[in-house]
């Protein structure tokens, strides 16, 4: 991890000057080391830079690159079988959140209709109208907007069939420099969209995750300030919105919520430098800084992406300009590099841990001469005899190296999509 994740990072979106981050050990005493769990790797296929999600049955939803290497389609993977979910008539679709236990998948899919305002809402570069969908048993059903053109099920679907995400209304967004419609956080129930409130002064927002109690977590912001100010928020089942706070910086966002109401995400540090820290929020303790990266590293940016009901957290940390990133798991107060937990000699490099279920299985994003979505299976009592579960785990110093520069732009595009600034991508700002 040291050789891959040792530099400082400039501001997330502004790429400002570099600042030294605080090692995890400096935040408090590091607990005594415990026996580390090793993981085997299942390749789910080549992918765009994506955030696959996994449920408690081991179903994984994500996006796979098609033969042209550009177009992508949402998929559902189960027990070695990958099902292409198709689109709504356009070229692209994706599903970057966990499916529910009934096998329902939510995401976004393009239609064949050009957006009348020229928006690139789902950031595929096509400027086609893009709609949220829920898929089940071979049927993709589009979900309504709030009177606007586009929607996106950014927050997945819970076991009650509630789908969470963002939808445009018909009101021009006065906070945008270019023509855009306001984008509101929504929950769809039986296909009907219910708008959730944003914080005062914020016309825009989106839901990043929803739990089985109907609690939702995400971001409240506005178009003009989305690169300089955004809030991590929690919605209770009946709708009120709560600002989860920050560590003193302006860029904050919630990425996932478990069934105990624990929320994870990223929060800015003081000084408006753009430095982010992964956080864990609870109603009792508020925000807890999880650190910039595994002990011994000195990083600028970390993001917590997924949490299970056992309190295990997965995410990623990045170096300068997002040129190189590494995935990690946080448990028992310690953050550990996921690549270092693979079998010795494994060629995979885990870039991000994106979702973790209650069995400890991790959906991840990795690199092996190109981006792939991965399933990391823990070598526990259920899998102790699996291939790769015997022998040693890789030493951190032996973690495979990869060229970083080729992935920098893809990393930035992912951050625009999934950290909230996906509302107004650079493509939109320059159209």
Residue pairs with C-beta under 8 A, 6 or more apart in sequence:
1 293
1 294
1 296
1 297
1 326
1 337
1 339
1 340
1 396
1 399
2 296
2 297
2 396
2 397
3 397
3 399
3 401
4 319
4 324
4 326
4 339
4 349
4 399
4 401
5 293
5 294
5 297
5 299
5 317
5 318
5 319
5 324
5 325
5 326
5 337
6 297
6 298
6 299
6 319
7 298
7 299
7 300
7 319
7 320
8 18
8 19
8 20
8 21
8 298
8 299
8 300
8 319
8 320
9 18
9 274
9 275
9 299
9 300
9 301
9 318
9 319
9 320
9 321
9 322
10 16
10 17
10 18
10 274
10 300
10 320
10 321
11 272
11 273
11 274
11 275
12 251
12 274
12 276
12 301
12 415
12 419
13 227
13 228
13 251
13 274
13 415
13 416
13 421
14 227
14 228
14 274
15 274
15 321
16 273
16 274
17 273
18 300
18 320
19 271
19 273
19 275
19 300
20 298
21 275
21 292
21 298
21 299
21 300
22 291
22 292
23 291
23 292
23 295
23 296
23 297
23 298
24 30
24 290
24 291
24 292
24 293
24 294
24 295
24 334
24 335
25 295
27 289
27 291
30 295
30 333
30 334
31 332
31 333
31 334
33 334
34 332
36 336
36 341
36 393
37 341
37 360
37 378
37 379
37 380
38 341
38 342
38 343
38 378
38 379
38 388
38 389
38 393
39 338
39 341
39 342
39 362
39 376
39 377
39 378
39 379
40 342
40 343
40 376
40 377
40 379
40 383
40 386
40 387
40 388
40 389
41 342
41 346
41 348
41 366
41 374
41 375
41 376
41 377
41 388
42 374
42 375
42 376
42 377
43 368
43 372
43 374
44 52
44 60
44 62
44 64
44 75
44 77
44 82
44 372
44 373
44 374
44 375
45 64
45 65
45 75
45 82
45 372
45 373
46 64
46 65
46 370
46 371
46 372
47 62
47 63
47 64
47 65
47 72
47 365
47 371
47 372
47 373
48 63
48 65
48 72
48 94
48 371
48 410
49 365
49 371
49 407
49 410
49 411
49 413
49 414
50 62
50 63
50 94
50 96
50 354
50 365
50 371
50 373
50 414
51 62
51 96
51 97
51 305
51 352
51 354
51 355
51 365
51 414
51 418
52 60
52 61
52 62
52 63
52 96
52 354
52 355
52 363
52 364
52 365
52 373
53 60
53 61
53 62
53 95
53 96
53 97
53 98
53 99
53 156
53 306
53 354
53 355
53 363
54 60
54 98
54 355
54 356
54 357
54 361
54 362
54 363
54 375
55 98
55 99
55 100
55 101
55 357
56 101
56 357
56 358
56 359
57 78
57 101
58 78
58 79
58 357
58 359
58 361
58 375
59 76
59 77
59 78
59 99
59 103
60 76
60 77
60 78
60 99
60 363
60 373
60 375
61 74
61 75
61 76
61 77
61 95
61 96
61 97
61 98
61 99
61 105
61 107
62 74
62 75
62 77
62 94
62 95
62 96
62 363
62 373
63 72
63 73
63 74
63 75
63 93
63 94
63 95
63 96
63 107
63 373
64 72
64 73
64 75
64 82
64 84
64 373
65 71
65 72
66 72
66 73
71 91
71 92
72 92
72 93
72 94
72 124
73 84
73 85
73 86
73 87
73 92
73 93
73 94
74 84
74 85
74 86
74 93
74 94
74 95
74 105
74 107
74 109
74 135
75 82
75 83
75 84
75 85
75 95
76 82
76 83
76 85
76 95
76 99
76 103
76 105
76 135
77 83
77 375
78 103
85 93
85 95
85 105
85 107
85 109
85 135
85 140
86 93
86 109
86 140
87 93
87 109
87 110
87 140
88 109
88 110
88 111
88 131
88 133
88 140
88 142
89 110
89 111
89 112
89 113
90 109
90 110
90 111
90 112
90 126
90 128
90 129
90 130
91 110
91 124
91 126
91 128
92 109
92 110
92 122
92 124
92 126
93 107
93 108
93 109
93 110
93 133
93 140
94 107
94 108
94 109
94 122
95 105
95 106
95 107
95 135
96 107
96 154
96 354
96 418
97 106
97 107
97 153
97 154
97 155
97 156
97 157
97 209
97 355
98 156
98 355
98 357
98 363
99 105
99 106
99 156
99 157
100 156
100 157
100 158
100 159
100 161
101 159
102 136
102 159
102 161
103 136
103 137
104 134
104 135
104 136
104 157
104 161
105 134
105 135
105 136
105 157
106 132
106 133
106 134
106 135
106 153
106 155
106 156
106 157
106 163
106 164
106 165
107 132
107 133
107 135
107 152
107 153
108 122
108 130
108 131
108 132
108 133
108 151
108 152
108 153
108 154
109 130
109 131
109 133
109 140
109 142
110 122
110 124
110 126
110 128
110 129
110 130
111 128
111 129
111 130
111 131
112 128
113 128
113 129
114 127
114 128
114 129
115 121
115 127
115 128
115 129
115 149
115 150
116 149
117 149
117 179
117 180
117 181
118 127
118 179
118 431
119 127
119 149
119 150
119 180
119 181
119 428
120 126
120 127
120 425
120 427
120 428
120 431
121 129
121 130
121 149
121 150
121 152
121 168
122 130
122 150
122 152
123 413
123 416
123 417
123 422
123 425
123 427
124 130
125 427
127 431
129 149
129 150
130 150
130 151
130 152
131 142
131 143
131 145
131 150
131 151
131 152
132 142
132 143
132 151
132 152
132 153
132 163
132 165
132 167
132 188
133 140
133 141
133 142
133 143
133 153
134 140
134 141
134 143
134 153
134 157
134 161
134 163
134 188
135 141
141 191
143 151
143 153
143 163
143 165
143 167
143 188
143 191
143 193
144 151
144 167
144 188
144 191
144 192
144 193
145 151
145 167
145 168
145 169
145 193
146 167
146 168
146 169
146 170
146 184
146 186
146 193
146 195
147 168
147 169
147 170
148 167
148 168
148 169
148 170
148 181
148 182
148 183
149 168
149 181
150 167
150 168
150 181
151 165
151 166
151 167
151 168
151 186
151 193
152 165
152 166
152 167
152 206
153 163
153 164
153 165
153 188
154 164
154 165
154 166
154 206
154 207
154 208
154 218
155 163
155 164
155 165
155 206
155 207
155 208
155 209
155 210
155 216
155 218
156 163
156 164
156 209
156 210
157 163
157 164
157 210
158 164
158 210
158 211
158 212
158 214
159 212
160 212
160 214
161 189
161 190
162 187
162 188
162 189
162 210
162 214
163 187
163 188
163 189
163 210
164 185
164 186
164 187
164 188
164 207
164 208
164 209
164 210
164 216
164 218
165 185
165 186
165 188
165 206
165 207
166 183
166 184
166 185
166 186
166 205
166 206
166 207
167 183
167 184
167 186
167 193
167 195
168 181
168 182
168 183
168 184
169 181
169 182
169 184
169 195
170 181
171 181
171 182
171 203
172 179
172 180
172 181
172 182
173 180
173 181
173 182
173 183
173 203
173 204
173 222
173 223
174 203
175 203
175 204
175 222
175 223
175 224
175 225
176 223
176 224
176 424
177 223
177 224
177 429
178 428
178 429
178 431
180 223
180 424
180 428
182 203
182 204
183 204
183 205
183 206
183 423
184 195
184 196
184 198
184 204
184 205
185 195
185 196
185 198
185 205
185 206
185 207
185 216
185 218
185 220
185 235
186 193
186 194
186 195
186 196
186 207
187 193
187 194
187 196
187 207
187 210
187 214
187 216
188 194
194 239
196 205
196 207
196 216
196 235
196 239
196 241
197 235
197 239
197 240
197 241
198 204
198 205
198 220
198 221
198 233
198 241
199 220
199 231
199 233
199 241
199 243
201 222
202 220
202 221
202 222
202 231
203 222
203 223
204 220
204 221
204 222
204 223
204 226
204 423
205 218
205 219
205 220
205 221
205 233
206 218
206 219
206 420
206 423
207 216
207 217
207 218
207 235
208 217
208 218
208 219
208 253
208 254
208 255
208 256
208 265
208 418
209 216
209 217
209 218
209 254
209 255
209 256
209 257
210 216
210 217
210 257
211 257
211 258
211 259
211 261
212 259
213 237
213 259
213 261
214 237
215 234
215 235
215 236
215 237
215 257
215 261
216 234
216 235
216 257
217 232
217 233
217 234
217 235
217 254
217 255
217 256
217 257
217 263
217 265
218 233
218 235
218 253
218 254
219 230
219 231
219 232
219 233
219 252
219 253
219 254
219 420
220 230
220 231
220 233
220 241
220 243
221 229
221 230
221 231
221 420
221 423
222 229
223 423
223 424
226 420
226 421
226 423
226 424
227 421
227 424
228 250
228 251
228 272
229 250
229 251
230 250
230 251
230 252
230 253
230 420
230 421
231 243
231 244
231 246
231 252
231 253
232 243
232 244
232 245
232 246
232 252
232 253
232 254
232 263
232 265
232 266
232 267
232 279
232 281
233 241
233 242
233 243
233 244
233 254
234 241
234 242
234 244
234 254
234 257
234 261
234 263
234 281
235 241
235 242
236 242
244 252
244 254
244 263
244 265
244 281
244 286
244 287
245 252
245 267
245 281
245 286
245 287
246 252
246 267
246 268
246 287
247 267
247 268
247 269
247 270
247 277
247 279
247 287
247 289
248 268
248 269
248 270
248 271
249 267
249 268
249 269
249 270
249 271
249 272
249 273
249 274
249 275
249 276
250 268
250 272
251 266
251 267
251 268
251 274
251 276
251 419
251 420
252 265
252 266
252 267
252 268
253 265
253 266
253 419
253 420
254 263
254 264
254 265
254 281
255 264
255 265
255 266
255 303
255 304
255 305
255 306
255 418
256 263
256 264
256 265
256 304
256 305
256 306
256 307
256 355
257 263
257 264
257 307
258 307
258 308
258 309
258 311
259 309
260 309
260 311
261 282
261 283
262 280
262 281
262 282
262 307
262 311
263 280
263 281
263 282
263 307
264 278
264 279
264 280
264 281
264 304
264 305
264 306
264 307
264 313
264 315
265 278
265 279
265 281
265 303
265 304
266 276
266 277
266 278
266 279
266 301
266 302
266 303
266 304
266 419
267 276
267 277
267 279
267 287
267 289
268 274
268 275
268 276
268 277
269 275
269 276
269 277
274 300
274 301
275 300
275 301
276 300
276 301
276 302
276 303
277 289
277 290
277 291
277 292
277 302
278 289
278 290
278 291
278 302
278 303
278 304
278 313
278 315
278 317
278 330
279 287
279 288
279 289
279 290
279 304
280 287
280 288
280 290
280 304
280 307
280 311
280 313
280 330
281 287
281 288
282 288
290 302
290 304
290 313
290 315
290 330
290 335
291 302
291 330
291 335
292 298
292 299
292 300
292 301
292 302
292 317
293 299
293 302
293 317
293 326
293 328
293 335
293 337
294 317
294 328
294 334
294 335
294 336
294 337
294 396
295 334
295 335
297 317
299 317
299 318
299 319
300 318
300 319
300 320
301 317
301 318
301 322
302 315
302 316
302 317
302 318
302 328
303 315
303 316
303 317
303 419
304 313
304 314
304 315
304 330
305 314
305 315
305 316
305 352
305 353
305 354
305 355
305 418
306 313
306 314
306 315
306 353
306 354
306 355
306 356
306 362
306 363
307 313
307 314
307 356
308 356
308 357
308 358
308 360
309 358
310 358
310 360
311 331
312 329
312 330
312 331
312 356
312 360
313 329
313 330
313 331
313 356
314 327
314 328
314 329
314 330
314 338
314 352
314 353
314 354
314 355
314 356
314 362
314 364
315 327
315 328
315 330
315 352
315 353
316 325
316 326
316 327
316 328
316 351
316 352
316 353
317 325
317 326
317 328
318 324
318 325
318 326
318 411
319 325
319 404
321 408
321 412
322 408
322 411
322 412
322 415
323 404
323 405
323 407
323 408
323 411
324 402
324 404
324 407
325 351
325 352
325 407
325 411
326 337
326 338
326 339
326 349
326 350
326 351
327 337
327 338
327 339
327 350
327 351
327 352
327 353
327 354
327 364
327 365
327 366
328 335
328 336
328 337
328 338
328 353
329 335
329 336
329 338
329 341
329 353
329 356
329 362
330 336
337 350
337 396
337 399
338 350
338 353
338 362
338 364
338 376
339 346
339 348
339 349
339 350
339 394
339 396
339 399
339 400
340 393
340 394
340 395
340 396
340 399
341 393
341 394
342 348
342 350
342 376
342 393
342 394
343 388
343 389
343 391
343 392
343 393
343 394
344 391
344 392
344 393
344 394
344 395
344 398
345 394
346 388
346 394
346 400
347 368
347 400
348 366
348 367
348 368
348 374
348 400
349 366
349 367
349 368
349 399
349 400
349 402
350 364
350 365
350 366
350 374
350 376
351 364
351 365
351 366
351 367
351 371
351 407
352 364
352 365
353 362
353 363
353 364
353 376
354 362
354 363
354 364
354 365
355 362
355 363
356 362
356 363
359 378
359 382
360 378
360 380
361 375
361 376
361 377
361 378
362 375
362 376
362 378
363 373
363 374
363 375
363 376
364 373
364 374
364 375
364 376
365 371
365 372
365 373
365 374
366 372
366 373
366 374
367 402
367 407
371 407
371 410
377 383
377 386
379 386
379 388
379 389
383 389
413 425
415 421
416 422
416 425
416 426
417 425
